[in-house]
Amino acid sequence: MNEQEHPGWTHVYSGKVRDLYVPTSLLVDDDSWTGDPLRLSPVVLVVASDRVSAFDQVLEPAIPGKGAMLTELTRWWFEQLPDIPNHLAYPEDDRLESLDLPEVPAVLADRATLCRTLDMFPIECVVRGFITGGGWKEYQATGAIGGIPMPEGLSNGDPLPEPIFTPAWKAPMGEHDENISYERTVEIVGETVAAQLRELSLEIFARASVLAEARGLVLADTKFEFGADRATGIVTLADEVLTSDSSRYWDAATYATAATPEQRMASFDKQIVRDWLAANWDQDDTEVPPTLPHEIVEQTAAKYRELLDRLTTGA
């Protein structure tokens, strides 16, 4: 059995860092059928791998324990947001009672989430509370972020006057996502859904920022994904939420006292990997990226663990 074969489940998709499975019993037993298996199944098993990506490349080796840590943190955030509809498949859901679902394989349990399949919106819902990353580059060039004018004189890492919603269009696999305006979001998903995506994203960010602050952390920015519940049409939070892979967190004490922008914005994510790769690879797509050194892998895993512990235990 290879790593994508598990009794009762059929592997249907792999992204850079996630694998998707559906119950084999719900698939069409017809080799001539070429439709989307996710349209057939009301549930999907989302498995977070230990793979790590940077500059659109999956790197070697993986980060030990990464998938389990991201899954645990997402589950924890769902618990902190009980009034925000999410994609978890609860046993008491009467839509699932009639399904004879297979057991989640024990080997996947700590990094697998059983979810209801949604009609996903092709919008990456980015919220920025501080100016950094791509937002800083855009501000330097245009004085705006996501097309939204910003005050003059901001420095890299500064707080914005208020959090802003800067969406991106999720391009088909193999293509790059594209930053878009709110007006373009309306064109893609409609005025009602666009307004809901913006409102929910800003609300979740605000609530998460307060909780992070109480644990000595700054939530600089994050990205969310949403889909429509197939039975009710309700806009529903999906995928990973407020994790090291989807968000920038900074240490609040360091942010307040560090002498340089680089020091105050040291983050709890794979920035260590990005920095090392940028210094040791010319990002030539025709070449295989170099293997990550053991110390880079260990430092990255430690950062993921530190964020998980600080958020979930307050340690």
Secondary structure, DSSP 8 states (H G I E B T S, - for coil): --TT-BTTEEEEEE-SSEEEEEEGGGS---TT--S-HHHH-SEEEEEE-S-EEETTEEESS--TTHHHHHHHHHHHHHHH-TTS-B-B--TT-TTTTT-------GGGGGGEEEEE-EEE-SEEEEEEEE--HHHHHHHHHHSEETTEE--TT--TT-EEEEEEE--EE---TTS--EE--HHHHHHHH-HHHHHHHHHHHHHHHHHHHHHHHHTTEEEEEEEEEEEEETTT--EEEES--S-TTTEEEEEHHHHHH-SSHHHHT-BSSTHHHHHHHHHH----TTS------HHHHHHHHHHHHHHHHHHHH--
